[in-house]
Amino acid sequence: MQGGVMQQFSDAKWSYVTGNVTDRGATRLGSLAREPRLGDLVAARVVSLNAHDSLENIKGRHVRLYPGDVLVGAFATCPPGPRPTC
């Protein structure tokens, strides 16, 4: 199973915020042994789609998302308020 997971990870759709990751091949999947920190990468699988059905990729282009896609993003902080902008 590990090989299948890593294959899906290498085919992941990388979001714009991950554009400064210079060596994607050096990234590895790990456990949540600690609380995530600002800038930590996160990989997630799309289960279903509603209002948000695309992702801005590292080149700034919108790419369509489909159930089963794996995407990579980064943890960030959102400003407080009734409608966060992040």
PEWOLIN-V211963 format. One record per run of one state. SS is the DSSP state (helix for helix, strand for strand, loop for the rest). FROM is the first residue (numbers start at 1). TO is the last residue. If there is no record, write none. Layout:
BEGIN
ss:SS from:FROM to:TO
ss:SS from:FROM to:TO
END
This chain:
BEGIN
ss:loop from:1 to:1
ss:helix from:2 to:10
ss:loop from:11 to:12
ss:strand from:13 to:15
ss:helix from:16 to:18
ss:loop from:19 to:23
ss:helix from:24 to:26
ss:loop from:27 to:40
ss:strand from:41 to:45
ss:loop from:46 to:53
ss:strand from:54 to:57
ss:loop from:58 to:61
ss:strand from:62 to:64
ss:loop from:65 to:69
ss:strand from:70 to:74
ss:loop from:75 to:86
END
